Amino acid sequence: MILDILRKFPENRLQILICLVVIIVETFLNSISLTLIIPVVDQLVNNKVDLNFQIINLSFLEKYFNFFNIMVFFLFIFLFKFLISIFNSVWTSNTIESIRLNLAYFYIYHHQNTKYEDVIKQKKGAVLNDVTKVANNTGIFIFSYLKLLNCYLHILFILLFVIFIEYRVMFFFLFVLLIWFSLGKKYLNWSYNLGEKIILYNQQKNVFVEQLLNNIKDIKLLNQSSLYNSKFFDILKILKFNKVKQRIGRDLPIWIVNLIGLIFVIIVIIFFNFNEDNFKKDIPVYFYIFIASLTLIYKFSDLTKTRFRVDNLKPSFIYFFNKLSEIKLNLENINFGNKELKKIDKIELCNLSFKFNERAILRNVNLLIKEPKIICITGESGSGKSTILDLILRLYEPTAGKILLNDISINEFSKFEIRSSIGYVTQNPAIINNTLRENLKFGLNVDDNYIMNTLNKLGLSDFIAEFDEGLETIINEDSTNISGGQRKKISLIRIMIRRFDIVLLDETTGSISEDDEERIFNSIKKMSNKIIIVISHRKKTFKLSDEVYQILDNKLVDWKND
């Protein structure tokens, strides 16, 4: 597993390796400092140090072990261990937080660069759960796994020292290990399966919350709050039941280990020789075994608890990287292109067809625009109007046919260049929780004078005056403090600021008054040579357009005024 972790985190590989080295040093120092109990107690009780143990004889070191040397060495080891522990805590915390940051960033980065047709298939609540809960759990998994290694090494070092000093203890620990390996596998498999269930139920919860927030208006109007509350409560009950099992399962091994510790103390009392003649001589060893046993009981408790946590979180680790691998398979290279796209003077759709989920949306669509003009496309809802715009911007690839820009196939140009030359105002334009200025600029580096000049050219010079704080007005992310018309104007201004060659407007003017629409369209015609393609159902828009088409039976035909 540690090799898998190192392979999956190349950016943090050095940090993780340093964590492993520090863990080994820290656990070894902990075991050494615990073993120093023997000479300290021996010196205090017998005024001498006996280092002749059952398996190993270290008598040659006795001449160096006076009380002063022992205490100096003990303090040195303790101080060094203390500093290593602080370093380990700080370094590990920084490493884990770096991993969490990278996980969330990589997921969002790859999600943004996934093909659009694959992005829209994903549930928003599930994506939110992945980038927050699952990514966080993956970071906790790495931390828990490092802690698990710490426990294993600590137990291993202590056992080795104890066996060297009193080999009879080995038989009891072998018995405990036999129980661990015989019952532990079933326990850990149960923990792993429980972790998978909790991931699933957390995703369901987040998907449900996302749907609830999106549909809150309809829920209120249809008086369906009780139904939604009931369904949400059912999901929470299932999640609660599994989390209770998770907590009980995590604590169960601790109770078992404490019981085993009690049995060990009883065995020591029964089988070890505590007669008065050798008790004083052996008390340092017995005292060490007692302290080591308490430490082992604590470490075994910590081990089982941590191992449960690791196996419980392992599904998050596996799921996250499987999901990331799946996303990487669908990445798009927006910078790939064979030709440079210059100013677009002409656009042509040639026998364009498109299917989505095997359903025909468009068939043999043909359209030629070779001069600046306003083209309007109308049709029934779901007929494929917006799909034409999506195909022009290569959000989808056509099933058949082609799109030409300046008589060159659109596939010869990079998606980045296409989207830098063609502006698109969607039906639900993005609004960020920031000032009106930042919503208009949307990342573009322009000053206020540039914005005002664009507004004047669009015939919207009075638009800023609609807001009490002007450009400093804070716009809510959900657009609750602006009207639908204002939102559409913001998105239109945002596009016109960027000086695109072609502008695509998807139901943009539907929420804008007819007077404002006429003023905007007339201004667009005067301000620059642009090709404008408008999706609209409004008769006024038809009159303002140079050409009007409609989609009938998946085909683009001339619009007939009924």
C-alpha positions as CSV (number, residue, x, y, z in Angstrom):
1,M,0.0,0.0,0.0
2,I,2.8,2.4,0.8
3,L,4.2,2.0,-2.7
4,D,0.8,2.6,-4.1
5,I,0.5,5.8,-2.1
6,L,4.0,7.0,-3.3
7,R,3.0,6.2,-6.9
8,K,-0.3,8.1,-6.7
9,F,1.3,11.2,-5.1
10,P,4.4,12.1,-7.1
11,E,4.2,15.8,-6.0
12,N,4.3,14.7,-2.3
13,R,6.6,11.7,-2.6
14,L,9.6,13.3,-0.9
15,Q,7.4,14.6,1.9
16,I,5.9,11.1,2.5
17,L,9.3,9.5,2.4
18,I,10.5,11.9,5.1
19,C,7.4,11.1,7.1
20,L,8.3,7.4,7.0
21,V,11.9,8.0,8.0
22,V,10.8,10.2,10.9
23,I,8.3,7.5,12.0
24,I,11.0,4.8,12.1
25,V,13.3,7.0,14.1
26,E,10.6,8.1,16.5
27,T,9.3,4.6,17.2
28,F,12.8,3.3,17.7
29,L,13.6,6.1,20.2
30,N,10.3,5.4,22.0
31,S,11.3,1.8,22.5
32,I,14.9,2.7,23.6
33,S,13.6,5.2,26.2
34,L,11.2,2.6,27.5
35,T,14.0,0.0,27.8
36,L,16.1,2.5,29.8
37,I,13.6,1.9,32.7
38,I,15.6,-1.3,33.5
39,P,19.0,0.3,34.4
40,V,17.3,3.3,36.1
41,V,15.2,1.1,38.4
42,D,18.1,-1.4,38.9
43,Q,20.3,1.5,40.0
44,L,17.7,2.8,42.3
45,V,16.7,-0.5,43.9
46,N,20.0,-2.5,43.8
47,N,22.5,0.3,43.5
48,K,24.0,-1.4,40.5
49,V,23.1,-2.3,36.9
50,D,22.7,-5.9,35.7
51,L,22.5,-6.2,31.9
52,N,22.8,-10.0,31.7
53,F,19.4,-10.9,30.1
54,Q,18.1,-14.3,29.1
55,I,18.7,-14.1,25.4
56,I,21.4,-11.4,25.2
57,N,24.3,-10.6,27.5
58,L,25.3,-6.9,27.7
59,S,27.4,-7.1,30.8
60,F,30.3,-5.5,29.1
61,L,28.3,-2.2,29.2
62,E,27.7,-2.3,32.9
63,K,30.9,-0.3,33.7
64,Y,29.5,2.7,31.8
65,F,26.2,2.7,33.6
66,N,26.5,4.7,36.8
67,F,23.5,6.7,37.9
68,F,24.7,10.0,36.5
69,N,25.5,8.5,33.0
70,I,22.2,6.7,33.0
71,M,20.2,9.9,33.7
72,V,22.2,12.0,31.2
73,F,21.6,9.3,28.5
74,F,18.0,9.0,29.5
75,L,17.4,12.8,29.3
76,F,19.3,13.0,26.0
77,I,17.1,10.3,24.5
78,F,14.0,11.8,25.9
79,L,14.9,15.3,24.6
80,F,15.8,14.0,21.2
81,K,12.5,11.9,21.0
82,F,10.6,15.1,22.1
83,L,12.1,17.1,19.2
84,I,11.5,14.3,16.7
85,S,7.9,14.0,17.8
86,I,7.3,17.8,17.3
87,F,8.9,17.6,13.9
88,N,6.9,14.5,13.0
89,S,3.6,16.2,14.0
90,V,4.3,19.4,12.1
91,W,5.7,17.7,9.0
92,T,3.0,15.1,8.8
93,S,0.2,17.7,9.3
94,N,1.8,19.9,6.5
95,T,2.1,16.9,4.2
96,I,-1.5,15.7,4.7
97,E,-2.9,19.2,4.2
98,S,-0.8,19.5,1.0
99,I,-2.2,16.2,-0.2
100,R,-5.8,17.3,0.5
101,L,-5.2,20.6,-1.3
102,N,-3.7,18.8,-4.3
103,L,-6.5,16.3,-4.4
104,A,-9.2,18.9,-4.4
105,Y,-7.3,21.0,-7.0
106,F,-6.6,18.1,-9.3
107,Y,-10.2,16.9,-9.2
108,I,-11.6,20.4,-10.1
109,Y,-8.9,21.0,-12.7
110,H,-9.6,17.7,-14.5
111,H,-13.3,18.2,-14.1
112,Q,-13.1,21.6,-15.8
113,N,-11.1,20.1,-18.7
114,T,-13.4,17.1,-19.2
115,K,-15.4,16.9,-22.4
116,Y,-18.6,18.9,-22.0
117,E,-20.8,16.0,-23.0
118,D,-19.3,13.9,-20.2
119,V,-19.5,16.7,-17.6
120,I,-23.2,17.2,-18.0
121,K,-23.9,13.5,-17.3
122,Q,-22.5,13.8,-13.8
123,K,-24.7,14.7,-10.9
124,K,-23.6,18.0,-9.2
125,G,-24.2,16.6,-5.7
126,A,-22.0,13.6,-6.4
127,V,-19.2,15.9,-7.8
128,L,-19.6,18.1,-4.7
129,N,-19.3,15.1,-2.4
130,D,-16.2,13.9,-4.3
131,V,-14.3,17.1,-4.1
132,T,-15.1,17.8,-0.5
133,K,-16.0,14.6,1.5
134,V,-14.2,12.0,-0.5
135,A,-11.1,14.1,-1.1
136,N,-10.9,14.9,2.6
137,N,-11.4,11.3,3.5
138,T,-8.6,10.3,1.1
139,G,-6.3,12.7,3.0
140,I,-7.4,11.3,6.3
141,F,-6.7,7.8,4.9
142,I,-3.1,8.7,4.2
143,F,-2.7,10.2,7.7
144,S,-4.3,7.2,9.3
145,Y,-2.1,4.8,7.3
146,L,1.1,6.6,8.4
147,K,-0.3,6.4,12.0
148,L,-0.9,2.7,11.4
149,L,2.7,2.2,10.4
150,N,3.7,4.1,13.5
151,C,1.7,1.6,15.6
152,Y,3.1,-1.4,13.8
153,L,6.7,-0.3,14.2
154,H,6.2,0.7,17.8
155,I,4.7,-2.7,18.7
156,L,7.4,-4.5,16.7
157,F,10.3,-2.7,18.5
158,I,8.8,-3.1,21.9
159,L,8.2,-6.8,21.3
160,L,11.7,-7.3,20.2
161,F,13.1,-5.7,23.2
162,V,10.8,-7.5,25.6
163,I,11.6,-10.9,24.0
164,F,15.3,-10.2,24.3
165,I,14.8,-9.4,28.0
166,E,12.2,-12.0,28.9
167,Y,11.5,-14.6,26.2
168,R,8.6,-16.3,28.0
169,V,6.4,-13.3,27.2
170,M,6.8,-14.2,23.5
171,F,4.4,-17.2,23.8
172,F,1.6,-14.9,25.1
173,F,2.1,-12.4,22.3
174,L,2.2,-15.2,19.7
175,F,-1.2,-16.3,21.1
176,V,-2.6,-12.8,20.7
177,L,-1.2,-12.5,17.2
178,L,-2.9,-15.8,16.3
179,I,-6.2,-14.4,17.4
180,W,-5.6,-11.2,15.6
181,F,-4.9,-12.9,12.2
182,S,-7.7,-15.4,12.6
183,L,-10.5,-12.9,13.4
184,G,-9.0,-9.7,12.0
185,K,-9.6,-10.4,8.3
186,K,-13.3,-10.7,8.7
187,Y,-13.4,-7.6,10.9
188,L,-11.4,-5.5,8.4
189,N,-13.5,-6.8,5.4
190,W,-16.6,-5.7,7.3
191,S,-15.0,-2.3,7.9
192,Y,-14.1,-1.9,4.2
193,N,-17.7,-2.7,3.1
194,L,-19.1,-0.3,5.6
195,G,-16.8,2.4,4.3
196,E,-18.2,1.8,0.7
197,K,-21.8,2.1,1.9
198,I,-21.1,5.4,3.7
199,I,-19.6,6.9,0.5
200,L,-22.7,5.9,-1.4
201,Y,-25.1,7.3,1.2
202,N,-23.1,10.6,1.5
203,Q,-23.4,11.0,-2.3
204,Q,-27.2,10.4,-2.1
205,K,-27.5,12.9,0.6
206,N,-25.6,15.6,-1.3
207,V,-27.4,14.9,-4.6
208,F,-30.7,15.2,-2.7
209,V,-29.7,18.5,-1.1
210,E,-28.5,19.9,-4.5
211,Q,-31.9,18.9,-6.0
212,L,-33.7,20.5,-3.0
213,L,-31.9,23.8,-3.4
214,N,-32.5,23.9,-7.2
215,N,-36.2,23.1,-6.9
216,I,-37.0,25.1,-3.8
217,K,-39.4,27.4,-5.6
218,D,-41.5,24.6,-7.1
219,I,-41.5,22.7,-3.9
220,K,-43.0,25.6,-2.1
221,L,-45.6,26.4,-4.8
222,L,-46.7,22.7,-5.0
223,N,-46.7,22.3,-1.2
224,Q,-44.3,19.4,-1.4
225,S,-42.0,20.3,1.5
226,S,-43.3,17.4,3.6
227,L,-42.6,14.9,0.9
228,Y,-39.0,16.1,0.4
229,N,-38.4,16.3,4.2
230,S,-39.6,12.7,4.5
231,K,-37.3,11.4,1.8
232,F,-34.4,13.4,3.2
233,F,-35.0,12.1,6.7
234,D,-35.0,8.5,5.3
235,I,-31.6,9.0,3.8
236,L,-30.3,10.6,7.0
237,K,-31.6,7.6,9.0
238,I,-29.8,5.1,6.9
239,L,-26.6,7.2,7.1
240,K,-27.0,7.5,10.8
241,F,-27.4,3.7,11.2
242,N,-24.2,3.0,9.3
243,K,-22.2,5.7,11.1
244,V,-23.3,4.2,14.5
245,K,-22.1,0.8,13.3
246,Q,-18.9,2.5,12.2
247,R,-18.3,4.0,15.7
248,I,-19.1,0.8,17.5
249,G,-16.9,-1.2,15.2
250,R,-14.1,1.3,15.8
251,D,-14.3,1.0,19.6
252,L,-15.0,-2.8,19.8
253,P,-11.3,-3.8,19.4
254,I,-10.3,-1.5,22.2
255,W,-12.6,-3.3,24.6
256,I,-11.2,-6.7,23.4
257,V,-7.6,-5.5,23.8
258,N,-8.3,-4.2,27.4
259,L,-9.7,-7.7,28.2
260,I,-6.6,-9.4,26.8
261,G,-4.4,-7.0,28.9
262,L,-6.2,-8.1,32.0
263,I,-5.7,-11.8,31.1
264,F,-2.0,-11.0,30.5
265,V,-1.6,-9.6,34.0
266,I,-3.2,-12.7,35.5
267,I,-0.9,-14.9,33.5
268,V,2.2,-13.0,34.7
269,I,1.1,-13.3,38.3
270,I,0.5,-17.0,38.0
271,F,3.5,-18.1,36.0
272,F,6.3,-15.7,37.0
273,N,8.4,-16.5,40.0
274,F,8.0,-13.8,42.7
275,N,9.8,-15.4,45.6
276,E,11.5,-13.0,48.0
277,D,15.1,-14.1,47.1
278,N,15.1,-13.0,43.5
279,F,12.3,-10.5,43.5
280,K,14.6,-7.6,44.3
281,K,17.0,-8.6,41.7
282,D,14.4,-9.1,39.0
283,I,12.1,-6.2,39.9
284,P,13.7,-3.9,37.2
285,V,12.8,-6.5,34.5
286,Y,9.3,-7.1,35.9
287,F,8.7,-3.3,36.2
288,Y,9.8,-2.9,32.5
289,I,7.6,-5.8,31.4
290,F,4.7,-4.2,33.3
291,I,5.3,-0.7,31.7
292,A,5.9,-2.3,28.3
293,S,2.7,-4.4,28.6
294,L,0.7,-1.2,29.4
295,T,2.3,0.5,26.4
296,L,1.5,-2.5,24.2
297,I,-2.1,-2.6,25.3
298,Y,-2.4,1.1,24.5
299,K,-0.7,0.6,21.2
300,F,-2.8,-2.5,20.3
301,S,-5.9,-0.4,21.1
302,D,-4.6,2.4,18.9
303,L,-3.6,-0.1,16.2
304,T,-7.0,-1.7,16.0
305,K,-8.8,1.6,16.1
306,T,-6.5,3.0,13.4
307,R,-6.7,-0.1,11.3
308,F,-10.5,0.0,11.4
309,R,-10.3,3.7,10.3
310,V,-7.8,2.8,7.5
311,D,-10.0,0.0,6.1
312,N,-13.1,2.2,6.5
313,L,-11.5,5.0,4.6
314,K,-9.7,2.8,2.0
315,P,-12.8,2.8,-0.3
316,S,-12.6,6.6,-0.4
317,F,-9.0,6.3,-1.5
318,I,-9.7,3.7,-4.2
319,Y,-12.9,5.4,-5.4
320,F,-11.3,8.8,-5.6
321,F,-8.4,7.7,-7.8
322,N,-10.6,5.5,-9.9
323,K,-12.9,8.5,-10.5
324,L,-9.8,10.7,-11.3
325,S,-8.6,8.0,-13.8
326,E,-12.1,7.9,-15.3
327,I,-12.1,11.7,-15.7
328,K,-8.6,11.7,-17.2
329,L,-9.8,9.4,-20.0
330,N,-12.3,12.1,-21.1
331,L,-10.0,15.1,-21.0
332,E,-10.0,17.5,-23.9
333,N,-7.0,19.3,-25.3
334,I,-8.4,22.7,-25.9
335,N,-5.0,24.0,-27.2
336,F,-4.6,21.4,-30.0
337,G,-5.0,22.9,-33.6
338,N,-3.2,22.7,-36.9
339,K,-4.1,26.2,-38.1
340,E,-4.2,29.7,-36.6
341,L,-7.7,31.3,-36.5
342,K,-7.7,34.8,-37.7
343,K,-10.7,37.2,-37.8
344,I,-13.8,35.2,-38.7
345,D,-15.6,36.6,-41.7
346,K,-17.6,33.6,-42.7
347,I,-19.2,30.6,-41.1
348,E,-20.9,27.7,-42.8
349,L,-22.8,24.6,-41.5
350,C,-22.6,21.8,-44.1
351,N,-25.0,18.8,-43.8
352,L,-24.7,19.0,-40.0
353,S,-26.2,16.1,-38.1
354,F,-26.1,15.3,-34.4
355,K,-27.4,12.5,-32.1
356,F,-27.4,12.5,-28.4
357,N,-27.9,9.1,-26.6
358,E,-28.9,7.6,-30.0
359,R,-31.7,10.2,-30.4
360,A,-31.5,12.3,-33.5
361,I,-31.4,16.0,-32.7
362,L,-30.3,17.6,-36.0
363,R,-30.3,16.2,-39.5
364,N,-28.5,17.7,-42.5
365,V,-28.5,21.3,-41.3
366,N,-27.1,23.8,-43.7
367,L,-26.4,27.5,-43.1
368,L,-24.1,30.0,-44.7
369,I,-23.3,33.4,-43.2
370,K,-20.6,35.3,-45.1
371,E,-21.1,38.9,-43.9
372,P,-22.0,40.7,-40.7
373,K,-25.6,40.2,-40.0
374,I,-28.1,39.1,-37.3
375,I,-29.4,35.6,-37.8
376,C,-32.3,34.4,-35.7
377,I,-33.2,30.7,-35.2
378,T,-36.5,29.7,-33.6
379,G,-38.3,26.4,-33.0
380,E,-40.0,24.4,-30.4
381,S,-38.4,23.7,-27.1
382,G,-35.9,20.8,-27.3
383,S,-35.8,21.0,-31.1
384,G,-32.0,21.5,-31.2
385,K,-31.6,25.3,-31.4
386,S,-29.0,25.5,-28.5
387,T,-27.3,22.4,-29.9
388,I,-26.3,24.3,-33.0
389,L,-24.6,26.9,-30.9
390,D,-22.9,24.2,-28.8
391,L,-21.6,22.5,-32.0
392,I,-20.2,25.8,-33.3
393,L,-18.2,26.1,-30.1
394,R,-17.2,22.4,-30.1
395,L,-18.9,21.6,-26.8
396,Y,-20.1,18.6,-28.8
397,E,-18.8,17.0,-31.9
398,P,-21.2,16.5,-34.8
399,T,-22.3,13.0,-35.7
400,A,-22.0,13.8,-39.4
401,G,-21.3,16.9,-41.5
402,K,-18.9,19.7,-40.8
403,I,-18.6,23.4,-39.7
404,L,-16.4,25.7,-41.7
405,L,-14.8,29.0,-40.4
406,N,-13.4,31.1,-43.3
407,D,-13.8,27.9,-45.5
408,I,-11.6,25.9,-43.2
409,S,-12.9,23.0,-41.1
410,I,-13.5,24.0,-37.5
411,N,-11.5,20.9,-36.4
412,E,-8.3,22.5,-37.8
413,F,-8.5,25.2,-35.1
414,S,-7.9,24.7,-31.4
415,K,-11.0,24.9,-29.1
416,F,-9.2,27.7,-27.2
417,E,-8.9,29.9,-30.3
418,I,-12.5,29.2,-31.3
419,R,-13.8,30.1,-27.9
420,S,-11.6,33.2,-27.9
421,S,-13.2,34.4,-31.1
422,I,-16.8,33.4,-30.6
423,G,-18.8,34.7,-27.6
424,Y,-21.7,32.8,-26.2
425,V,-24.4,34.1,-23.8
426,T,-26.0,31.0,-22.4
427,Q,-29.6,30.7,-21.2
428,N,-28.4,30.6,-17.6
429,P,-25.3,32.8,-17.5
430,A,-22.8,32.5,-14.7
431,I,-23.0,35.1,-11.8
432,I,-20.4,35.2,-9.2
433,N,-20.8,36.5,-5.6
434,N,-18.8,39.7,-6.2
435,T,-19.2,43.3,-7.4
436,L,-21.1,44.3,-10.5
437,R,-17.7,45.3,-11.9
438,E,-16.2,41.8,-11.5
439,N,-19.3,40.2,-12.9
440,L,-18.9,42.3,-16.1
441,K,-15.2,41.8,-16.4
442,F,-15.4,38.1,-15.4
443,G,-11.6,37.8,-15.2
444,L,-10.8,40.2,-18.0
445,N,-8.3,42.9,-17.2
446,V,-10.0,46.1,-18.2
447,D,-10.6,49.4,-16.4
448,D,-13.9,51.2,-15.7
449,N,-13.6,53.5,-18.7
450,Y,-13.4,50.5,-21.0
451,I,-16.6,49.1,-19.5
452,M,-18.4,52.4,-19.7
453,N,-17.4,52.8,-23.4
454,T,-18.9,49.4,-24.2
455,L,-22.1,50.3,-22.4
456,N,-22.4,53.5,-24.4
457,K,-21.9,51.7,-27.6
458,L,-24.6,49.2,-26.7
459,G,-27.0,51.9,-25.8
460,L,-27.0,50.9,-22.2
461,S,-25.3,53.9,-20.6
462,D,-28.0,54.1,-17.9
463,F,-27.5,50.5,-16.9
464,I,-25.1,51.1,-14.0
465,A,-27.5,53.7,-12.6
466,E,-30.0,50.9,-11.9
467,F,-27.7,49.7,-9.0
468,D,-27.5,51.7,-5.8
469,E,-23.8,51.2,-5.4
470,G,-23.0,51.4,-9.1
471,L,-20.1,49.1,-10.1
472,E,-19.4,48.4,-6.4
473,T,-22.8,46.7,-6.0
474,I,-22.4,43.2,-4.7
475,I,-24.3,40.6,-6.8
476,N,-25.5,37.5,-5.0
477,E,-24.3,34.2,-6.5
478,D,-27.9,33.0,-6.9
479,S,-28.9,36.4,-8.5
480,T,-31.6,37.0,-5.9
481,N,-30.9,40.8,-5.7
482,I,-31.1,41.4,-9.5
483,S,-33.9,40.8,-12.0
484,G,-33.8,38.3,-14.9
485,G,-33.4,41.2,-17.4
486,Q,-30.4,42.6,-15.5
487,R,-28.8,39.2,-15.3
488,K,-29.1,38.9,-19.1
489,K,-27.7,42.4,-19.7
490,I,-24.7,41.6,-17.4
491,S,-23.9,38.5,-19.5
492,L,-24.4,40.4,-22.8
493,I,-22.1,43.3,-21.7
494,R,-19.6,40.7,-20.5
495,I,-19.5,39.2,-24.0
496,M,-19.4,42.5,-25.8
497,I,-16.5,43.7,-23.7
498,R,-14.4,40.9,-25.1
499,R,-14.7,42.0,-28.8
500,F,-15.6,38.6,-30.3
501,D,-15.9,38.1,-34.0
502,I,-19.2,36.1,-33.7
503,V,-21.7,36.4,-30.9
504,L,-24.2,33.7,-30.0
505,L,-27.2,34.7,-28.0
506,D,-29.3,31.9,-26.5
507,E,-32.7,33.4,-25.4
508,T,-30.7,36.4,-24.2
509,T,-33.3,39.1,-25.0
510,G,-36.3,37.1,-23.7
511,S,-36.1,38.9,-20.3
512,I,-35.2,42.3,-21.7
513,S,-37.8,44.8,-22.7
514,E,-38.5,45.2,-26.4
515,D,-37.3,48.8,-26.3
516,D,-34.0,47.8,-24.8
517,E,-33.7,44.9,-27.2
518,E,-34.2,47.2,-30.2
519,R,-31.7,49.7,-28.9
520,I,-29.1,46.9,-28.2
521,F,-29.5,45.3,-31.7
522,N,-29.3,48.6,-33.5
523,S,-26.2,49.5,-31.5
524,I,-24.6,46.2,-32.3
525,K,-25.1,46.7,-36.0
526,K,-23.5,50.2,-35.8
527,M,-20.6,49.4,-33.4
528,S,-18.7,46.7,-35.3
529,N,-18.8,44.1,-38.0
530,K,-20.1,41.1,-36.2
531,I,-22.0,38.0,-37.0
532,I,-24.8,37.6,-34.5
533,I,-26.7,34.3,-34.1
534,V,-29.8,34.7,-31.9
535,I,-32.0,31.9,-30.4
536,S,-35.4,33.4,-29.7
537,H,-39.2,32.9,-29.8
538,R,-40.0,36.6,-29.7
539,K,-41.6,38.2,-32.8
540,K,-39.9,41.5,-32.1
541,T,-36.5,39.7,-32.4
542,F,-37.5,38.3,-35.8
543,K,-38.2,41.8,-37.0
544,L,-34.8,43.1,-35.8
545,S,-32.9,40.2,-37.5
546,D,-31.7,40.1,-41.1
547,E,-32.6,36.4,-41.6
548,V,-34.9,34.1,-39.6
549,Y,-34.8,30.3,-39.6
550,Q,-36.7,27.7,-37.7
551,I,-36.0,24.0,-36.9
552,L,-38.7,21.6,-38.1
553,D,-38.3,17.8,-38.0
554,N,-34.6,18.2,-37.0
555,K,-33.9,20.4,-40.0
556,L,-33.1,24.1,-40.4
557,V,-35.6,25.8,-42.8
558,D,-36.7,29.3,-43.6
559,W,-39.2,30.7,-41.0
560,K,-42.7,31.3,-42.3
561,N,-44.8,34.0,-40.6
562,D,-48.0,32.3,-39.8
